[in-house]
């Protein structure tokens, strides 16, 4: 399987390329007052407002660093069966595409209920890479804020 590899602090993470529509340069975002701190804002994608999540803020408690290799991963986010939504994720130190055989993936052996989006791990290039599940990134409350047409707390 193909994965896009990136970093959060010193650790390596990856997401399946099948859910990534595009990798975009970092761009100016419209802030969303009173949104959760990890909601970086809205980006203008060909006239469409797309919510963007700061993975560093979500996972590490700090804002992303605006570096030459910080990117916005544009996902076809599908939290439930049926409708998909465009969703941007800011990721630091985006390296590129790697291949990981599904048989190389192992359970992380840690039940981190505070980070349900963290998945299996594999070794690549002598380091541990952990998968991030896009479908499990956002709580129901946050989905209701970002995608109110789906129903939820703000509907």
C-alpha positions as CSV (number, residue, x, y, z in Angstrom):
1,X,0.0,0.0,0.0
2,X,1.1,3.6,-0.7
3,X,1.3,6.1,2.2
4,X,2.2,9.8,2.4
5,X,4.7,10.2,5.2
6,X,5.1,13.4,7.4
7,X,6.2,14.4,10.9
8,X,4.6,15.7,14.0
9,X,7.5,16.9,16.2
10,X,10.2,14.2,15.9
11,X,7.9,11.3,15.1
12,X,6.9,9.9,11.7
13,X,3.3,9.4,10.7
14,X,1.6,8.3,7.5
15,X,-1.8,8.3,5.8
16,X,-3.0,6.1,2.9
17,X,-2.7,8.0,-0.4
18,X,-6.1,6.7,-1.4
19,X,-7.9,9.3,0.8
20,X,-5.6,12.2,-0.2
21,X,-7.0,14.2,-3.1
22,X,-4.1,16.7,-3.3
23,X,-1.1,18.0,-1.5
24,X,-1.1,21.8,-1.4
25,X,1.3,24.4,-0.3
26,X,0.6,26.2,3.0
27,X,-1.7,29.2,2.3
28,X,-3.4,31.9,4.2
29,X,-6.5,30.8,6.0
30,X,-9.6,32.6,7.3
31,X,-9.7,32.1,11.1
32,X,-12.9,30.8,12.8
33,X,-13.4,32.5,16.1
34,X,-14.5,30.3,19.0
35,X,-13.7,27.1,17.0
36,X,-11.6,24.4,18.7
37,X,-7.9,25.5,18.8
38,X,-6.8,22.8,16.3
39,X,-9.2,24.2,13.7
40,X,-6.7,26.3,11.7
41,X,-9.5,28.0,9.7
42,X,-10.9,27.9,6.2
43,X,-9.0,27.8,2.9
44,X,-10.4,29.1,-0.4
45,X,-10.2,26.2,-2.8
46,X,-11.5,27.5,-6.2
47,X,-14.2,29.5,-4.5
48,X,-15.2,26.8,-2.0
49,X,-14.6,27.3,1.7
50,X,-12.8,24.2,3.1
51,X,-12.1,23.6,6.8
52,X,-8.5,23.0,7.7
53,X,-7.2,21.2,10.8
54,X,-3.7,21.8,12.3
55,X,-2.4,18.3,13.0
56,X,0.4,19.7,15.2
57,X,-2.1,21.6,17.4
58,X,-4.4,18.5,17.6
59,X,-1.7,15.9,18.4
60,X,1.1,18.0,20.0
61,X,-0.6,20.9,21.5
62,X,1.3,23.5,19.5
63,X,0.7,25.3,16.2
64,X,2.5,24.1,13.1
65,X,5.7,25.7,12.0
66,X,5.4,27.4,8.6
67,X,8.3,25.7,6.9
68,X,9.1,25.0,3.2
69,X,7.9,21.4,3.7
70,X,4.7,22.1,5.6
71,X,1.8,21.3,3.5
72,X,-2.0,21.1,3.4
73,X,-3.3,17.6,2.7
74,X,-6.6,17.9,1.0
75,X,-8.8,14.9,1.9
76,X,-12.0,13.4,0.7
77,X,-13.2,13.2,4.3
78,X,-15.9,10.6,4.8
79,X,-16.8,10.2,8.5
80,X,-19.9,8.2,7.8
81,X,-21.3,6.1,5.0
82,X,-22.3,8.3,2.1
83,X,-21.4,11.9,1.8
84,X,-17.8,13.1,1.6
85,X,-16.5,16.5,2.4
86,X,-13.2,18.3,1.5
87,X,-11.0,18.7,4.6
88,X,-7.5,20.1,4.8
89,X,-4.9,18.8,7.2
90,X,-1.8,20.9,7.9
91,X,1.2,18.5,8.2
92,X,4.9,19.3,8.8
93,X,7.9,17.9,7.1
94,X,6.0,16.1,4.4
95,X,8.5,13.7,2.9
96,X,6.7,11.9,0.1
97,X,5.3,8.5,-0.7
98,X,6.4,5.2,0.9
99,X,5.2,1.7,0.4
100,X,4.3,-0.5,3.3
101,X,3.2,-4.1,3.0
102,X,0.0,-4.5,5.0
103,X,1.6,-7.6,6.6
104,X,4.2,-5.2,8.1
105,X,1.6,-3.2,10.0
106,X,1.3,-4.1,13.7
107,X,-0.9,-2.9,16.6
108,X,0.7,0.0,18.5
109,X,0.2,-2.0,21.8
110,X,-1.0,1.2,23.5
111,X,-4.6,2.1,24.1
112,X,-4.5,5.9,23.6
113,X,-8.2,6.9,24.0
114,X,-7.2,10.5,23.9
115,X,-6.0,10.1,20.3
116,X,-8.4,7.6,18.6
117,X,-7.1,8.6,15.2
118,X,-3.8,6.9,15.8
119,X,-3.5,3.5,14.2
120,X,-1.1,0.7,13.5
121,X,2.6,1.1,13.3
122,X,5.4,-0.2,10.9
123,X,9.1,0.2,10.7
124,X,10.4,2.1,7.7
125,X,14.0,3.3,7.2
126,X,14.9,2.3,10.7
127,X,12.2,4.3,12.4
128,X,8.6,3.6,13.6
129,X,5.9,5.1,11.4
130,X,2.4,5.3,12.8
131,X,-0.7,5.5,10.7
132,X,-3.3,8.2,11.2
133,X,-7.0,7.4,10.4
134,X,-8.6,10.5,8.9
135,X,-12.1,9.1,9.6
136,X,-11.3,9.1,13.3
137,X,-9.7,12.6,13.5
138,X,-12.8,14.6,14.4
139,X,-15.3,14.1,17.2
140,X,-19.0,14.2,16.5
141,X,-19.1,17.7,18.0
142,X,-16.3,19.0,15.8
143,X,-17.9,17.4,12.7
144,X,-21.2,19.2,13.6
145,X,-19.3,22.5,13.7
146,X,-17.4,22.0,10.4
147,X,-20.1,20.2,8.5
148,X,-23.4,21.4,9.9
149,X,-25.4,20.2,6.9
150,X,-24.7,16.6,8.2
151,X,-26.6,17.3,11.4
152,X,-25.2,17.2,14.9
153,X,-24.8,19.8,17.6
154,X,-24.9,22.9,15.4
155,X,-27.7,21.7,13.1
